[in-house]
Amino acid sequence: MLGNRRIRTAIAITGAAGLLLTLAAIGPSPVDAEVVTIDGEAYGVDGLITLPPEVQGDPNEEIIIEPTPVVVLPDNGSGEDPIREDLLYTDDIPDVLEIGIMTVVTQGSLSTANVDGGVFSDTLIDNLLVLDGVIFAEDLISSCAHDEARQLAGVEFNELEIDGTAIAASPAPNTEIPVPDVGTVRLNVQTETANRIEVAAMEVEFDVEDGPSVDLRLGVSECGTEVLDLVDDEPFVPIADLADPFDGDPEFTG
């Protein structure tokens, strides 16, 4: 289980107190399971922006944004110290994409005799403008947590407006908001499997006639674990995984 002390460390780092505390306050994890692998990642923004030609006949300009900034959890975890990166974004595209400061964090531990295994990841974006204010958010936060018992994710916004309309601070998972003649915004986009959960605070798909097209993911947090059940305090591996495959015909001994 993700201990409260480690969760509170992330709270202090990102300011996402309410969200991460909600993720953590679920109760104890089972004693008959062990986290044997962990997977954590967080990044602020990635995507593709296409700008229209400034001179008739010139090709469109494509700007590829690699995941920025990004942190990835090592296979053996980070222990008690989260991995963090802060970035004052300097690659703004005026009237298309402007971002203030981004902070990304991931932290996790494998199960040991003294520590319950688990991972969390957390992203904070401060001051976001897309298409000169079609989207505005003062703060954008995404968080996930994953341990022996559960996988959780959530998103919070501060003063989010889309096309002049105020949006709830904590939208439901996979909320889709159309913007007439511009495109679509998706909020709290969650992708979940048995061993992993990913949450993007926002996905933007805009295509303005005679203007820019914007395809972005913002505030992405990913968390995953592999958990084995314990039998007599040892990880249980199914017999099928241990048995050697039979090769050849049996020898007749008569």
Secondary structure as UniProt FT lines:
FT   HELIX           4..14
FT   HELIX           17..24
FT   TURN            25..26
FT   STRAND          33..51
FT   TURN            56..57
FT   STRAND          61..72
FT   TURN            75..76
FT   TURN            79..80
FT   STRAND          83..88
FT   TURN            94..96
FT   STRAND          97..109
FT   STRAND          118..130
FT   TURN            131..134
FT   STRAND          135..147
FT   STRAND          151..158
FT   STRAND          161..162
FT   TURN            163..164
FT   STRAND          165..166
FT   TURN            173..174
FT   STRAND          175..179
FT   TURN            180..182
FT   STRAND          183..192
FT   STRAND          196..207
FT   TURN            209..210
FT   STRAND          213..231
FT   TURN            232..233
FT   STRAND          234..235
FT   HELIX           239..242
//
